[in-house]
Amino acid sequence: MAVLPSWTDTKLGAKRRAALWLLTEVGEGECFTKEQVRIAFPGMSQIDRRVRELRSHGWRIDTNREDSTLSQHEQRFVSAGEPVWEQGKGTLPSTGYTDTQRRELLAKDGHYCRSCGIVPGAVFAGTYESAQLDIARRPVRQPDGTSTVEPVVECNRCRVGGKKLTADLAGVLVGVNRLGAMELKMLGGWMDSGERDFALVERIWADIQTLPAESREKVRKALGQA
């Protein structure tokens, strides 16, 4: 077996060092925390991101989203993938977008993740990790039965967890064709504004759901008297 480079070798770069650290210091099947990563790589602000990038090279690193036995601060190094420290390996394919194109795509998608809706810099619920947006490629099922791949904005978490997601344009268009004129006008308005404008009755209904049973009954009586 070939001797592995040392994870402390600063010439290797953060991602390669992180992979070697997982292999030699953590070990497959074992857990680690972000705090341990930051202690091992002091002063490296992007080290958490480099660890996540290993998933794109076939490394399996589970969080509590994949493994319910883990706490919010734990991750499990399940298995190694591509030996990213070897020459010619460890480089992610280019998205093919220039900085200008990337800015335009972010603007078109409203500067928020099209999978979960989070905005850049917001902290993921239950974590200390902030969201970063980038351009992903999503398969889209077309009305003619074919599939195309189109750019879409996603956060760093959804890019890892949503790789198998296929958008169903065909199904959406079938649903649109079933709407009445008033519903079509409402939907068109939401698309023009880029957000759903909840009707007053919908907002009241949402508020009703927060009321205890005794108070809900009072609303029911008020409706009967109206």
C-alpha positions as CSV (number, residue, x, y, z in Angstrom):
1,M,0.0,0.0,0.0
2,A,1.3,3.4,-1.0
3,V,2.3,5.7,1.9
4,L,-0.1,8.6,2.3
5,P,1.1,12.2,2.3
6,S,0.9,14.0,5.6
7,W,-2.3,15.9,6.3
8,T,-0.1,18.6,7.9
9,D,1.7,19.4,4.6
10,T,0.6,22.9,3.8
11,K,1.7,22.5,0.2
12,L,-1.2,20.1,-0.5
13,G,-4.0,22.6,-0.2
14,A,-7.0,22.6,2.2
15,K,-9.2,20.0,0.5
16,R,-6.5,17.5,0.1
17,R,-5.3,18.0,3.6
18,A,-8.9,17.6,4.9
19,A,-9.3,14.3,3.1
20,L,-6.0,13.0,4.6
21,W,-7.0,14.2,8.0
22,L,-10.3,12.3,7.8
23,L,-8.5,9.2,6.7
24,T,-5.7,9.2,9.2
25,E,-7.0,11.1,12.2
26,V,-10.8,10.4,12.2
27,G,-11.1,7.1,10.4
28,E,-13.9,5.6,8.3
29,G,-17.1,5.1,10.3
30,E,-16.1,7.5,13.0
31,C,-17.6,10.9,14.0
32,F,-16.1,14.3,14.1
33,T,-17.3,17.9,14.7
34,K,-16.8,21.2,12.9
35,E,-15.0,22.4,16.0
36,Q,-12.5,19.6,15.6
37,V,-12.0,20.5,12.0
38,R,-11.3,24.1,12.9
39,I,-8.9,23.2,15.6
40,A,-7.0,21.0,13.2
41,F,-6.9,23.7,10.6
42,P,-6.7,27.0,12.5
43,G,-7.1,30.2,10.5
44,M,-8.5,28.5,7.4
45,S,-11.9,30.2,7.0
46,Q,-13.1,28.0,4.1
47,I,-12.1,24.6,5.6
48,D,-15.8,23.6,6.3
49,R,-16.5,24.2,2.6
50,R,-13.5,22.1,1.5
51,V,-14.7,19.2,3.6
52,R,-18.1,19.5,2.0
53,E,-16.5,19.5,-1.5
54,L,-15.2,16.0,-0.8
55,R,-18.7,14.7,-1.3
56,S,-18.4,15.8,-5.0
57,H,-15.5,13.4,-5.3
58,G,-17.4,10.4,-3.9
59,W,-16.6,10.8,-0.2
60,R,-19.6,10.0,2.0
61,I,-19.8,12.3,5.0
62,D,-23.2,12.1,6.8
63,T,-24.9,14.8,8.9
64,N,-28.0,14.4,11.0
65,R,-30.0,14.8,7.9
66,E,-28.7,11.4,6.6
67,D,-28.1,9.8,10.0
68,S,-30.7,10.6,12.7
69,T,-28.3,9.2,15.4
70,L,-26.0,12.2,14.9
71,S,-26.4,15.4,16.9
72,Q,-26.6,18.7,15.1
73,H,-22.9,19.4,15.6
74,E,-21.7,15.9,14.5
75,Q,-20.8,14.4,11.2
76,R,-19.8,10.9,10.3
77,F,-17.0,10.0,7.9
78,V,-18.6,7.0,6.3
79,S,-16.3,6.2,3.5
80,A,-13.5,7.6,1.3
81,G,-13.9,8.4,-2.4
82,E,-11.5,9.6,-5.0
83,P,-7.9,10.0,-3.6
84,V,-7.9,13.8,-4.1
85,W,-4.3,14.2,-3.0
86,E,-3.0,12.3,-6.1
87,Q,-1.8,14.2,-9.1
88,G,-4.5,15.0,-11.6
89,K,-7.3,14.3,-9.1
90,G,-9.4,16.5,-6.8
91,T,-10.4,19.1,-9.3
92,L,-14.1,19.9,-9.6
93,P,-15.3,20.4,-13.2
94,S,-15.9,24.0,-14.2
95,T,-19.5,25.2,-14.3
96,G,-18.7,26.9,-17.5
97,Y,-20.2,30.3,-16.4
98,T,-18.3,33.6,-16.3
99,D,-18.7,35.9,-13.3
100,T,-21.1,38.0,-15.4
101,Q,-23.2,35.0,-16.3
102,R,-23.2,33.9,-12.7
103,R,-24.5,37.3,-11.5
104,E,-27.2,37.3,-14.1
105,L,-28.4,33.8,-13.1
106,L,-28.4,34.7,-9.4
107,A,-30.5,37.8,-10.3
108,K,-33.0,35.7,-12.4
109,D,-33.5,33.3,-9.6
110,G,-34.1,36.1,-7.0
111,H,-30.8,35.6,-5.1
112,Y,-32.2,32.7,-3.0
113,C,-32.0,28.9,-3.2
114,R,-34.7,27.5,-5.5
115,S,-34.8,24.3,-3.5
116,C,-35.2,25.5,0.1
117,G,-35.7,29.3,-0.2
118,I,-32.7,30.3,2.0
119,V,-30.9,33.6,1.2
120,P,-27.1,34.0,1.2
121,G,-25.6,34.5,4.7
122,A,-28.7,33.1,6.5
123,V,-27.9,30.4,9.1
124,F,-29.4,27.0,8.5
125,A,-31.9,26.0,11.2
126,G,-30.3,24.2,14.1
127,T,-26.7,24.9,13.0
128,Y,-24.0,27.5,13.0
129,E,-23.5,27.1,9.2
130,S,-24.4,30.0,7.0
131,A,-25.8,29.5,3.5
132,Q,-23.8,30.2,0.3
133,L,-25.4,30.3,-3.1
134,D,-24.0,29.0,-6.3
135,I,-25.2,27.8,-9.7
136,A,-26.2,24.1,-10.0
137,R,-27.5,22.1,-13.0
138,R,-30.9,20.6,-12.7
139,P,-32.6,18.1,-15.0
140,V,-36.0,19.3,-16.2
141,R,-38.7,17.0,-17.6
142,Q,-40.1,18.7,-20.7
143,P,-43.7,18.4,-22.1
144,D,-42.5,16.3,-25.0
145,G,-41.1,13.6,-22.7
146,T,-37.4,14.7,-23.1
147,S,-35.2,16.0,-20.4
148,T,-32.9,19.0,-20.5
149,V,-30.4,20.3,-18.0
150,E,-30.8,24.0,-16.9
151,P,-28.9,26.2,-14.5
152,V,-30.6,26.9,-11.1
153,V,-29.5,28.7,-7.9
154,E,-29.0,26.4,-4.9
155,C,-27.4,26.7,-1.5
156,N,-24.4,24.7,-0.4
157,R,-26.6,22.3,1.6
158,C,-29.2,21.6,-1.2
159,R,-26.4,21.1,-3.8
160,V,-25.3,18.1,-1.7
161,G,-28.7,16.7,-0.8
162,G,-30.7,17.4,-3.9
163,K,-28.5,16.0,-6.7
164,K,-31.2,13.5,-7.7
165,L,-33.9,16.2,-8.0
166,T,-35.6,16.5,-11.4
167,A,-37.9,19.4,-12.0
168,D,-41.2,18.5,-13.7
169,L,-42.1,21.3,-16.1
170,A,-44.5,18.9,-17.9
171,G,-46.5,18.3,-14.7
172,V,-46.5,22.0,-13.8
173,L,-47.9,23.0,-17.3
174,V,-50.6,20.3,-17.0
175,G,-51.6,21.8,-13.6
176,V,-51.7,25.3,-15.1
177,N,-54.0,24.2,-17.9
178,R,-56.5,23.0,-15.3
179,L,-56.8,26.4,-13.6
180,G,-59.7,28.8,-14.1
181,A,-59.4,32.4,-15.3
182,M,-59.2,33.9,-11.8
183,E,-56.6,31.4,-10.6
184,L,-54.5,32.0,-13.7
185,K,-54.6,35.7,-13.1
186,M,-53.6,35.2,-9.5
187,L,-50.7,32.9,-10.4
188,G,-49.5,35.3,-13.1
189,G,-49.4,38.1,-10.5
190,W,-47.3,35.9,-8.1
191,M,-44.9,35.1,-10.9
192,D,-44.6,38.8,-11.9
193,S,-43.8,39.9,-8.3
194,G,-41.6,36.9,-7.6
195,E,-43.5,36.0,-4.5
196,R,-46.9,34.7,-3.4
197,D,-49.2,37.4,-2.3
198,F,-51.5,35.7,0.3
199,A,-55.1,36.8,0.1
200,L,-56.7,38.2,3.3
201,V,-58.8,35.1,3.8
202,E,-55.7,32.9,3.6
203,R,-53.9,35.0,6.2
204,I,-56.9,34.9,8.5
205,W,-57.1,31.1,8.0
206,A,-53.4,30.8,9.0
207,D,-54.0,32.9,12.1
208,I,-57.0,30.7,13.0
209,Q,-54.8,27.6,13.0
210,T,-52.7,29.2,15.8
211,L,-55.7,29.6,18.1
212,P,-56.6,27.1,20.9
213,A,-59.8,25.1,20.5
214,E,-61.9,27.4,22.7
215,S,-60.9,30.5,20.7
216,R,-61.5,28.6,17.4
217,E,-65.0,27.8,18.5
218,K,-65.6,31.6,19.0
219,V,-64.5,32.2,15.5
220,R,-66.8,29.5,14.3
221,K,-69.8,31.1,16.0
222,A,-68.8,34.5,14.6
223,L,-68.9,33.0,11.1
224,G,-72.3,31.6,11.7
225,Q,-73.6,35.0,12.8
226,A,-72.1,36.8,9.8
